[in-house]
Structures are given as structure tokens and as C-alpha cells.
Amino acid sequence: MRVGVIGLSRGLHLAGWLRRMGVTVALACDRDAARRHAAREALPGTVLVDRWQDLLDHPLDGVVLANDFDAHAPLALAFLEQGVHVLSECAACTDENEGRQLIDAAERSSATYSFAENFVHHPHIRLIRQAAADGELGRITLIEADYLHGMAPQAVDALIGDPGSWRGRIAPTAYCTHTVSPVLAVTDAWPVEVTAFPVDEHRPRDAVVLTVRLSTGALAVTRHGFLQGEPDSHWSWLSARGTRGLAESVRAPGERSWSVRLRSEAWTRADGSAHEEEREAPPLTLAGRPVARRDEGTVRILEGFRATVEGGAPPLIPVRPAVAASLAGVAGARSLENGSQPVRVPDCAPPRPHGIGRTGRKTG
């Protein structure tokens, strides 16, 4: 399998894992000469170029898009048109028009579109997904997710204050897929309506809260940005409350932050006693060696992409959920602009038979 990688910041990390999996990273691209120079030692034998269009002239099975956060869709469209499988980093599109074009292109192409949202496949999210799928929680009614960084204000300003950088030009709600995508995966739902709030009116770009009404009727509350007090772990926390119990990732430093606390209420159990336990996901190995917990989601995404390209497996996260999660952030930006008024999210669910509603229930 021959792939190209575009963007050599996050992309260099992904390229390294692909090489460890035995995938040939044939070409890599970055506009920045210093990044290309740094990649020469890490990617021996890889052709390094400064224009992504150059990759279109080479025989590739797939391409990894790790360029600027808000510039993935045009590249994905070009490679899908050529029949090259696409793995795109964690913003699929910047508006509804791009999202519709991307869905159409992916469903028309002989190749596939996969979303590189690694947080969906982190150990704690996988444990909660399994508990939900097994019916342990009942019907999920409230789900909360965090993607937060504790940083000094001057460090935050340096990161998001440069309008020439993608971090400085995106809306504060845009980088929401590390929270919204896990929510959609656990609930098997689509976002319907978003209301967004700045956390601190004195520094409104630092952190935001999204309240998202889901197609199942549940409510999601997601927080992302820069807030103090998170453990030194992976910046991700998720809690799912259902009609029968609760599953939430453990807020703790170190390895316990990848574990999950489950509680079953007394009235749901034959012995009439509430039950709590802490679960830990089995470790992931690659070529017989353990993968660090923080890298498990990335490795699973890349392994899934290889299975899609080489074996025809369905994408782990296909185009419609990718676009839906991204458009939740777009709707959130509009909500902020309108004084935190609710904004509908464009419907990205697959077409349904006549008489079946968005949740999958009959409407007649």
C-alpha cells in the first residue's frame, strides 16, 4: 500500500506510525521548507514536495490529509475524483456547501473517505461505546464530553491569537470533533440543533460550551478549548447517563484516566443493590509490542484505513458522520454570532425510506 501525506506537523507523526505498520509513505508534502527538512531523516526514501497537487501525478492508493485544519475538503475532493482513498484529519468541512460536495464526491467515487478522528477510538471511549451497545446504560438521555487544555493565558494567546495561522482564524466552536464525534459514536445519533456559549465573556475565544440536541432526543453538552484543572492525561473526558445507569471516564492522572467508572442503579438489579465498578480496556499491541494508551486511537484509525484500502472494509468513520460533526461546529459559530440562539444543523443522515423519521422510527 502506497500513501501520500500532506502536512508535516501532525502528518509526520501519522507517517511514522504508517511506516511501523509496513505501509509505504511514498510522498509527503508541506509548504514549509523547515518541516520538509526535518522530515528527511524521519522519512528516508520518501519524496518530499511543497505542492500537494504534485501528489496527484503519482500512483497512490491513499492519501492522509493533515494540512491546515480548515483546508481539507478541497484536497479530499481532488483525490476522490482521481479514485485515491482519503483519510482526512479532524475537520471534514468548513460550511454546508463543502460538506454536501464532500458527501456527493465520496459516494460517487470508486475510492473511500475516512475521518481520522482518533478520539472515537481511545480506550475510555471504546469502553463506554461497548457498555452502551450492550444495553447496560439503557436509553442514553444526557451525554457530556470535554476536550480541554490547561494553559497559561499568554500561551493560549500565542496559540490562537495569530490570524495568519489556522488556529487564529477558525471560530472557537470549530474544533469540536474531538467531543462531538465520540458523542455521535456512543449514541448512534445525528446532531439536530446546537446552542453555543462562551465560557468567559472576558476571553470569549478561549473556551466554549455546546448544547446539542440529538436525533434520539438526548441532550449532549460538550466543552472544549482552554480551561484549567484537567489531569495530565489526554484532555478527553466523556460521561453517558442512561435510563438504567451511568458510564464515565475516570478523572485522574496517569493510566487511570483511560479507565471507565460504571454504575448500575439498585432498581435495575436482581439483588436490589446498586453496583459500581471500574473497567480498563485491554491493551493494544502492534507487531507484538504494546502501544501507549495515548496512541491507541491513532493506531486504530490507521489500521482501519489500511483495512479499507487493502481489504475493502467499511471506513471506521465514513463521510456523513464526519461532515455532521464538523457542521455542528459551524452551527455553533452561527449561534455565538447570534447571541447564543439555537441553530439547526444540516441533516447529513443517509436517505431514509418513506415514513421513517430521522431517528429511524416510523412517522406514520
C-alpha positions as CSV (number, residue, x, y, z in Angstrom):
1,M,0.0,0.0,0.0
2,R,1.4,3.3,-1.1
3,V,0.2,6.5,0.5
4,G,1.0,10.2,0.5
5,V,0.9,12.5,3.5
6,I,0.0,16.2,3.2
7,G,1.0,18.4,6.1
8,L,4.2,17.5,8.1
9,S,3.3,18.7,11.6
10,R,0.6,16.2,12.7
11,G,1.2,14.4,9.4
12,L,4.8,13.5,10.3
13,H,3.5,11.6,13.4
14,L,0.9,9.8,11.3
15,A,3.6,8.9,8.7
16,G,5.8,7.4,11.4
17,W,3.0,5.1,12.5
18,L,2.2,4.1,9.0
19,R,5.8,3.1,8.4
20,R,5.7,1.0,11.5
21,M,2.7,-0.8,10.1
22,G,4.5,-1.6,6.9
23,V,2.8,1.0,4.8
24,T,4.9,2.7,2.2
25,V,4.9,6.5,2.6
26,A,5.8,7.3,-1.0
27,L,5.4,11.1,-0.9
28,A,4.9,13.8,1.7
29,C,4.1,17.4,1.3
30,D,4.4,20.6,3.2
31,R,4.7,24.3,2.2
32,D,7.2,24.9,5.0
33,A,10.8,24.2,4.0
34,A,11.9,23.7,7.6
35,R,9.3,21.0,8.1
36,R,10.4,19.2,4.9
37,H,14.0,19.4,6.0
38,A,13.0,17.9,9.4
39,A,11.1,15.1,7.7
40,R,14.1,13.9,5.6
41,E,15.6,12.0,8.5
42,A,12.3,10.6,9.8
43,L,11.1,9.5,6.4
44,P,14.0,8.0,4.4
45,G,13.1,7.2,0.9
46,T,10.0,9.4,0.9
47,V,9.8,12.0,-1.9
48,L,9.2,15.4,-0.3
49,V,7.4,18.2,-2.2
50,D,6.0,21.6,-1.4
51,R,2.8,21.4,-3.6
52,W,0.0,19.0,-2.7
53,Q,-1.0,18.9,-6.4
54,D,2.2,17.1,-7.2
55,L,0.8,14.0,-5.4
56,L,-2.0,13.8,-8.0
57,D,0.6,12.9,-10.6
58,H,1.8,9.8,-8.7
59,P,0.3,6.3,-8.4
60,L,-1.0,6.3,-4.8
61,D,-3.5,4.0,-3.1
62,G,-4.4,6.5,-0.4
63,V,-3.6,10.0,1.0
64,V,-3.6,11.3,4.5
65,L,-4.7,14.9,4.8
66,A,-3.1,16.6,7.8
67,N,-2.7,20.1,6.4
68,D,-4.4,23.2,7.9
69,F,-7.5,22.4,9.9
70,D,-9.8,24.4,7.7
71,A,-8.4,23.4,4.3
72,H,-9.1,19.6,4.0
73,A,-12.3,19.5,1.8
74,P,-10.8,20.8,-1.5
75,L,-8.0,18.3,-1.3
76,A,-10.3,15.5,-0.4
77,L,-12.5,16.3,-3.4
78,A,-9.5,16.3,-5.8
79,F,-8.2,12.9,-4.6
80,L,-11.6,11.2,-4.5
81,E,-12.1,12.4,-8.1
82,Q,-8.9,10.5,-9.0
83,G,-10.0,7.4,-7.2
84,V,-7.5,7.8,-4.3
85,H,-8.7,6.7,-0.8
86,V,-8.7,9.7,1.6
87,L,-8.0,9.7,5.3
88,S,-8.8,13.3,6.5
89,E,-7.9,14.9,9.8
90,C,-10.4,16.2,12.2
91,A,-12.4,18.8,10.3
92,A,-14.2,17.5,7.3
93,C,-15.5,20.8,6.0
94,T,-16.0,24.5,6.9
95,D,-19.6,25.0,5.7
96,E,-22.6,23.2,4.5
97,N,-21.8,23.6,0.8
98,E,-18.3,22.0,1.3
99,G,-20.0,19.2,3.3
100,R,-22.6,18.4,0.6
101,Q,-19.9,18.4,-2.1
102,L,-17.8,16.0,0.0
103,I,-20.6,13.6,0.6
104,D,-21.5,13.6,-3.0
105,A,-17.9,13.1,-4.1
106,A,-17.3,10.3,-1.6
107,E,-20.5,8.4,-2.5
108,R,-19.7,8.8,-6.2
109,S,-16.1,7.9,-6.1
110,S,-14.5,4.4,-6.6
111,A,-12.4,5.3,-3.6
112,T,-13.5,5.9,0.1
113,Y,-13.4,8.7,2.6
114,S,-12.4,8.0,6.2
115,F,-12.3,10.5,9.0
116,A,-9.1,10.5,11.2
117,E,-11.0,11.2,14.4
118,N,-8.8,9.3,16.8
119,F,-10.6,10.3,20.0
120,V,-13.5,8.0,19.0
121,H,-11.2,5.0,19.3
122,H,-9.4,6.0,22.5
123,P,-9.7,3.3,25.2
124,H,-12.2,5.1,27.5
125,I,-14.5,6.0,24.6
126,R,-14.4,2.4,23.3
127,L,-15.4,1.1,26.8
128,I,-18.3,3.5,27.1
129,R,-19.4,2.6,23.5
130,Q,-19.4,-1.1,24.4
131,A,-21.4,-0.5,27.6
132,A,-24.0,1.5,25.6
133,A,-24.2,-1.1,22.8
134,D,-24.7,-3.9,25.4
135,G,-27.6,-2.1,26.9
136,E,-26.0,-1.6,30.3
137,L,-27.0,2.1,30.4
138,G,-30.5,1.8,28.9
139,R,-31.5,4.7,26.6
140,I,-28.9,7.5,26.8
141,T,-30.5,10.7,27.9
142,L,-27.6,13.0,28.7
143,I,-24.1,12.7,27.4
144,E,-21.2,15.1,28.1
145,A,-17.8,15.4,26.6
146,D,-14.7,17.5,27.2
147,Y,-11.7,18.3,25.1
148,L,-9.7,20.8,27.3
149,H,-6.2,22.1,27.9
150,G,-4.9,23.8,31.0
151,M,-2.5,26.5,29.8
152,A,-1.3,29.9,30.9
153,P,-3.2,32.8,29.2
154,Q,-0.1,34.1,27.4
155,A,0.4,30.6,26.0
156,V,-3.2,30.5,24.8
157,D,-2.8,33.9,23.2
158,A,0.3,32.7,21.4
159,L,-1.5,29.7,20.1
160,I,-4.8,31.2,18.9
161,G,-4.0,34.8,18.6
162,D,-2.2,34.8,15.2
163,P,-4.8,35.5,12.4
164,G,-2.3,34.1,9.9
165,S,-2.5,30.7,11.5
166,W,-5.5,28.4,11.1
167,R,-5.8,28.3,14.9
168,G,-6.2,32.1,14.8
169,R,-8.7,32.2,12.0
170,I,-11.1,29.4,12.9
171,A,-14.2,30.0,15.0
172,P,-13.9,29.0,18.7
173,T,-16.5,26.3,18.1
174,A,-14.8,24.8,15.0
175,Y,-12.5,22.4,16.8
176,C,-15.4,20.4,18.2
177,T,-15.0,17.0,16.6
178,H,-12.9,15.6,19.5
179,T,-16.1,16.0,21.5
180,V,-18.9,15.7,19.1
181,S,-17.7,12.7,17.2
182,P,-17.4,10.5,20.3
183,V,-20.9,11.7,21.3
184,L,-22.3,10.6,17.9
185,A,-20.5,7.3,18.1
186,V,-21.7,6.4,21.6
187,T,-25.3,7.4,20.9
188,D,-25.6,6.3,17.3
189,A,-27.3,9.7,16.7
190,W,-27.1,12.8,14.5
191,P,-26.9,16.4,15.7
192,V,-30.1,18.3,15.1
193,E,-29.7,21.7,16.8
194,V,-26.8,23.5,18.5
195,T,-26.7,26.3,21.0
196,A,-23.2,27.7,21.8
197,F,-22.0,29.8,24.7
198,P,-18.6,31.4,25.5
199,V,-17.4,30.3,28.9
200,D,-15.8,33.6,29.9
201,E,-17.1,36.8,28.4
202,H,-13.8,38.5,29.1
203,R,-11.9,35.9,27.0
204,P,-14.7,34.5,24.7
205,R,-12.4,32.7,22.3
206,D,-10.7,30.6,25.0
207,A,-13.4,28.0,25.7
208,V,-16.9,27.3,24.6
209,V,-19.8,25.1,25.6
210,L,-22.1,23.5,23.0
211,T,-25.5,22.1,23.9
212,V,-26.5,19.7,21.1
213,R,-30.0,18.2,20.7
214,L,-29.5,14.7,19.2
215,S,-31.8,12.9,16.8
216,T,-32.5,10.3,19.5
217,G,-34.0,13.0,21.7
218,A,-31.0,13.0,24.1
219,L,-29.1,16.1,25.0
220,A,-25.3,16.4,24.6
221,V,-23.2,19.0,26.4
222,T,-19.7,19.4,25.1
223,R,-16.9,21.7,26.4
224,H,-13.7,22.4,24.5
225,G,-10.9,24.9,24.5
226,F,-8.6,26.1,27.3
227,L,-9.7,25.7,30.9
228,Q,-7.7,25.0,34.0
229,G,-7.7,21.9,36.1
230,E,-7.6,18.9,33.7
231,P,-5.4,16.0,34.7
232,D,-2.1,15.5,32.9
233,S,-3.6,12.9,30.5
234,H,-5.2,13.1,27.1
235,W,-7.5,16.1,27.6
236,S,-10.6,13.9,26.9
237,W,-13.5,13.0,29.3
238,L,-16.9,11.5,28.5
239,S,-19.9,10.8,30.6
240,A,-23.1,9.0,29.4
241,R,-26.2,8.9,31.6
242,G,-28.9,6.5,30.5
243,T,-32.2,5.3,31.9
244,R,-30.6,2.4,33.7
245,G,-27.1,3.7,34.7
246,L,-24.0,5.7,34.1
247,A,-20.7,5.3,32.4
248,E,-18.0,7.9,32.6
249,S,-14.2,8.1,32.1
250,V,-12.2,8.5,35.3
251,R,-10.9,11.9,36.1
252,A,-7.4,11.0,37.3
253,P,-3.8,11.5,36.3
254,G,-1.8,8.7,34.8
255,E,-3.1,5.4,33.5
256,R,-6.5,5.5,35.3
257,S,-7.6,8.4,33.1
258,W,-8.1,5.8,30.4
259,S,-10.4,3.7,32.6
260,V,-14.2,4.0,33.0
261,R,-16.5,4.0,36.0
262,L,-19.8,2.3,35.6
263,R,-22.8,2.5,37.9
264,S,-25.9,0.4,37.7
265,E,-28.8,1.6,39.9
266,A,-30.3,-0.6,42.5
267,W,-33.7,-0.9,41.0
268,T,-32.2,-2.3,37.8
269,R,-30.5,-5.3,39.5
270,A,-31.9,-8.6,40.8
271,D,-30.2,-8.2,44.2
272,G,-31.7,-4.8,44.7
273,S,-28.2,-3.2,45.3
274,A,-26.5,-0.5,43.3
275,H,-23.3,-1.7,41.7
276,E,-20.2,0.2,40.7
277,E,-17.0,-0.9,39.0
278,E,-14.1,0.5,37.2
279,R,-13.1,-1.1,33.9
280,E,-9.9,-0.9,31.9
281,A,-9.6,-1.7,28.2
282,P,-7.3,-4.5,27.2
283,P,-4.0,-3.1,25.8
284,L,-3.4,-2.8,22.1
285,T,-0.3,-4.2,20.5
286,L,1.3,-3.6,17.2
287,A,3.8,-6.3,15.8
288,G,3.8,-7.8,19.3
289,R,4.7,-4.6,21.1
290,P,2.3,-2.6,23.3
291,V,1.0,0.7,22.0
292,A,0.9,3.6,24.5
293,R,-2.6,4.4,25.6
294,R,-2.4,7.9,24.1
295,D,-1.6,6.4,20.7
296,E,-4.2,3.7,20.6
297,G,-6.8,5.8,18.9
298,T,-4.4,6.9,16.2
299,V,-3.2,3.4,15.6
300,R,-6.7,2.0,15.3
301,I,-7.7,4.8,12.8
302,L,-4.6,4.0,10.7
303,E,-5.2,0.2,10.9
304,G,-8.8,0.8,9.9
305,F,-7.7,2.9,6.9
306,R,-5.4,0.2,5.7
307,A,-8.2,-2.4,6.1
308,T,-10.4,-0.2,4.0
309,V,-7.9,0.4,1.2
310,E,-6.4,-3.1,1.1
311,G,-9.4,-5.2,2.1
312,G,-12.5,-3.3,1.3
313,A,-13.6,-2.9,4.9
314,P,-16.0,0.0,5.5
315,P,-14.4,3.2,6.9
316,L,-14.4,3.3,10.7
317,I,-15.8,6.8,10.4
318,P,-17.3,7.5,7.0
319,V,-18.1,10.8,5.3
320,R,-21.6,11.5,6.6
321,P,-20.8,11.3,10.4
322,A,-17.6,13.3,9.6
323,V,-19.5,16.1,7.9
324,A,-22.2,16.1,10.6
325,A,-19.7,16.5,13.5
326,S,-17.9,19.3,11.6
327,L,-21.2,21.1,10.8
328,A,-22.1,21.0,14.5
329,G,-19.2,23.4,15.0
330,V,-20.3,25.6,12.1
331,A,-23.8,25.8,13.6
332,G,-22.2,26.6,16.9
333,A,-20.3,29.6,15.3
334,R,-23.6,30.9,14.0
335,S,-25.1,30.5,17.4
336,L,-22.4,32.6,19.0
337,E,-22.7,35.3,16.4
338,N,-26.5,35.4,17.1
339,G,-26.2,35.8,20.9
340,S,-26.3,32.1,21.7
341,Q,-29.5,31.4,19.8
342,P,-30.3,27.8,18.7
343,V,-29.2,26.9,15.2
344,R,-30.3,23.9,13.2
345,V,-27.6,21.5,11.9
346,P,-28.0,20.4,8.3
347,D,-29.3,16.9,8.0
348,C,-26.4,14.6,7.0
349,A,-28.1,11.2,7.7
350,P,-28.4,8.8,4.7
351,P,-31.7,9.0,2.8
352,R,-34.5,7.1,4.7
353,P,-37.4,5.1,3.3
354,H,-40.7,7.0,3.1
355,G,-42.4,7.1,6.5
356,I,-39.2,6.7,8.6
357,G,-38.1,9.6,10.6
358,R,-34.6,10.9,11.4
359,T,-34.3,8.7,14.5
360,G,-35.2,5.6,12.5
361,R,-38.7,5.5,13.9
362,K,-41.9,5.3,11.8
363,T,-43.6,8.6,11.5
364,G,-47.0,7.5,10.4
